[in-house]
Amino acid sequence: MSAGSLALERITRRFGEHTAVDDISLHVPAGRLLALIGASGSGKTTTLRIAAGYETPDSGRVLLDGNDITALPPQKRGFGMVFQHYALFPHMSVGQNVAFGLEARGIGRPQRRQKAQNALAAVGLESAIDRSIQSLSGGEQQRVALARALVIEPEVLLMDEPLSNLDPTLRQSTRDELRAMLHRVGVPALFVTHDQEDAFAIADMIALIRKGKLLQTGTAEDLYDRPASLGVATFIGRSTIVPAEDIGDRVGVTIGGVRRELAATRPDGMKGKITSPLVVLRPDALEIVSDDPQAWKGEVINRRFTGGSAVYRVKTADNVELEVASSRMDLREGDSAGVGVIREPVPVVSKE
Amino acid sequence: MTRADNKRTWIIAVPVLALLLWSVVYPNVAVIVGSFENGLGHWREFMSSPADREALTTSIVISLASVVASVLIGVPLAFLLSRFEFPGRRILKAVATLPAALPPLVGVIAFLFLYGESGLVTRAVQRLFGMPEAPWRLTGVWAIIFVHAYTMYVYVFLFVSAGLDRFDTTLDEAASGLGASSWHRLRRVTLPLLTPALAGSMLLVFMTSLGSFSAPYVFGGGIRVLSTQIVASKLNGSMGLAYVETTVLALSAVAGLLLFRWLEGKRKYTSSGKGAATRIILGSQRARMIAAVLSILTVVILILPHLMVVLVSFARDGRWTTQVLPPEYTFDNYRRLVTEAALWKPIMNSVWMSLIATAANVVVCFVAAYLIVMRKFAGRRLLEILTALPWAIPATAIALGLAATFNRNDLLSARVLLVGTFWILPLAYFIRNIPLVSTAVESSLRQMDASLEDAARGLGASWWLTMRRVILPAARPGLIAGALLAAVTAVGEFVASVVLYTHANRPISLEILAQLRALAFGTAAAYSVLLILLVLGMTLTARSFEERIA
């Protein structure tokens, strides 16, 4: 398998008046996994389809190893694609499905079967080779679709919501398998999901898209701890977002009449004073405290048990609802509580 | 299901099963038994008759050729209309199903007026090139296949179009992503997935042409086919031979059924279709020009028979002899249909017999469909087979079965004298339309959530209230659509009628034939226009009800 890289360069695609993809650039090195995330209708699937060649961009280029492949039809690209509903051929057996790409390449029947067998073995389905597609469970179909995409030794692997049709328990285990498998294959891989947990668990890099525009690309930690904008901060993870005052490296945050100064992280490349700064308080950066005079005071209005911790919503006198993930389990709705900050720096973004 | 439910099911099921066994199965058994009435005598007679052997081969050859011709026209047309965008597409799509609106005999006479020896197109070509005689004759096997292809490609076109609409386009994308060329995709993905639709429509064409009577009867010339042989034997009074010929015809139908079912294989897929593919827009100016010209040409060919029948319906009888176009026009033909009692009678006959048959279909098929869809009981499979059976038996065979069975009153053998009375034709129409109405009602009932019946009962509704307020409303769209289509088929019916009619209950189709024989083309055409209007009106109404189901 060649170790290339896939790049999208300033891609734009319009459907009538609607701009589905607006000037998006992405780069996926060999062996790395990029997740495209965004709400439905954000343009992530169109971006994937442009990478695969099913859509032609109005402007911009698709590059494989630096070569322009924008005009190349899908059947000439040699990419492996896993479709959202898998798109397995219902009239063919599991083995015939997996071997289809080899058949299209004119490879002889015995060799086809051998390769299909190996590919199925790699996803743990070698015994299913002669079964019909209809007899497979959802998880098995997903693995057959993956085997079918991988057996052609693709230059690039593309996946459209690969996990969305699996039930939650299966989803957990499939994430780990998928990640391990993709790193073994060592080609650039791009997948689309609306589920950030899937993206966090599988991807090396995440690109967040909203209304056709790329908001931020980076690791999961980058997006969570150093969001580039308010849009990223609200889409990724949970948070309480509160107005703040910009005082250089630090921000001043006043809640319920109590002012605290916190160490702050600014978005990359944002210099100078932020005009209307907002601070992003993640639940895990907050804690219920009892002896901190600087604590923000409030009343517990909601308690959610999550196993190792409890998540409280604490409402302050000025109606700010702080979401706090705490190791303390003993508070109940109606109790009064103090909230402290245990993890700094906290991200600061600009009001949009 | 409770024991009381079970009992009620059987109380409804037994009369329906008995009625179907008596009207659908019994006559056909009587034919088979009759064919052995003097041991193998009639069968030997059949085997040793060159005419009958020729009829068997010709029937099968014509049916297979009609299938091939219909596929060659219907499949490309379906692909063209659902996958490409070009000037003229919409009008072509609108008229593509129009040949189906021609009742069997009307299509045949339209072709006669157009392409027959003294037809418009034939005369025009002859005049244009100054030929001494007609450039072709519309007789023999080719003429029959020509007419069949024109009327029956519609089945293939409709089935394949529906298949393409349901087709999951991501499968096509998946195949191209895996490197398959467009030819490879067509051969390995698209066509295999369309096979069930294709096989179903091929079977329909095969059955229809095997039972076809009007085209061989009018254009046959010296050609013999099984259906015309059966009628000839019956007219000659050699019923035994007619029984053998009918049995052979029915066996050919069964063979066709098995052949196309085998072709269909076990390929029934539920597809998670994500909408139709985007149509490819023809780009180059030249391609668009050619497409437009070809579309218009096809549209003209498709609607020419209808226009021709309308034109001739205004022609004064007996005046159209050697001219290209009829020389004199008049409203007389239509006026006479209404004012002359002898001409009005067939119209009333057809309408009444069609209404009676359809009313019976509505009652019996609703009960049958209800039992098949909503009840689990031991006789369900049998009921399914019985309601589908008339579809697999050519109409000539059904008619001869009725002629063989209901020719005397005999309570012991459950026979009633119907032959020669008014009632024999409504019975024949009823039997022919059982599959049509049953399937329509079944598909309506299947749309209904099965737990609705339980829910209504759980809310305290009696069985009768549940039937009236829950089940009947759910069945209504299918019931109405099925009834309208059945009425249409019955009002123009020809194949069974020609075997069973008497002068007193002669239907429109036989009066058309009589007028044709008397060379009263205008009157024949006026009847035909009347039929076409009835058929079009009812079909459009039925379609709007079908859309309500989907």
Interface residues (C-beta under 8 A of the other chain):
Chain A: A52 G53 Y54 P73 P74 Q75 K76 R77 G78 F79 G80 M81 F83 Q84 H85 A87 L88 F89 P90 H91 F100 G101 E103 A104 R105 Q134 R148 A149 I152
Chain B: D168 T170 L171 E173 A174 A175 S176 G177 L178 G179 A180 S181 H184 R188 V189 P192 L193 T195 R267 Y269 T270 S271 S272 K274
